[in-house]
Amino acid sequence: MHGHTFSVRVVVLGPIDPHTGWVLDFAALHAVWAPVQEALDHRVLNEVAGLENPTSERLAVWIWRALESPIRTLGPTLASVSVSETGGFSVTYRGN
């Protein structure tokens, strides 16, 4: 068993609100992200339900599934989830 350091990039898509100037307040995105981070951070990913074989590709899909609905309830659409591993390699998932 060995560990990795992952970085995750979440991209949302939607119209820019003319009053706020943003698609989505990053504080709201952080609130949606927090439980996902809690489920993954400093965990044995093989023991997380749905990540028994935690490749970067499967991790990106798992994160997508966890975020898609909560982000949609905030207004924008989830456009992509990218997972980068140690060494700078990455994968991007854009849904089905």
N, C-alpha and C positions, 0 to 999 in steps of 0.2 A: 504494500500500500504506500502511496506517495501523495503529496498534496500539490495543488496548483493554486495560483493566484489568477482569478478571472476578473475581467472588466466587462460591464454590460452597458450597452448603449441602446436606449429606447427612443424611437422616433415616432412622433404623432403627426397627424395630418388633419388640417381643418382650416376654416377661414380665420383670418385675424380679426379679432373683436375691435371695432372702431373706437371704443371707449378705453379699453385696457391696453390695446396694442399687442396683445399676445393671443396665441391659439389656446394655450392652457397655462394657468398659473403653475409654476414649478413647485410651489408648496403643495398644491393638489396632487401633482404627479408624484411627489415624494411621499405623500400619505398613502397613495395606492401602491407604491413600490415598497414601503416599509415592511409589510407582512411577507412579501416575497423574499426580501433580503434576510429577514429573520429566519425564514425557513431554510435558507441556504448558507448563510454566513457561519463559518467555522463548524460546519457539519460534515459528516461522512456522507457524501452525496449518494453513494450506493444504498444508503439506508433511508433516503427520502422517497416516499411513495411516488412511483412513476419515473424515478431516475436510477433504477437498479443497474443500468449500464450508462453512466453519466458522460457520454461524449459531449463535446461542445454543441454539436448539432441537436442532440436530444435536449440539452440544457436550454438552448434557444427556443425550441418548441415548447418546453415545459413552462418557461417564463412567459412566452406568448399567451399560452392558454390561461395562465394565472392573471395576466394583465388586460387581455382583450375586452372582456365585459366591463370591469370597473372603469377603464378609460372611456369606453363608449358611453357609460352613464354620465360622464363629465362633459361630453359633447364631441370631442375629436375622435378620430379613427386611429387605431394603432397601425402604423405603417411598416415598422420593422423592429426586430430585436437582434442586436449583434452581440456575440460573445467572443471576447478576445482572451486567449490563453497566455501564459508565460511565454515570452519569446515573440510576441506580437502577431501571432497567427490568429485569424478570426473567421467566424462564420456569421452570415446574416440570414435570418428567416423572415419572410414577408407573408406568412399565412399560407393557406392552401393555394 
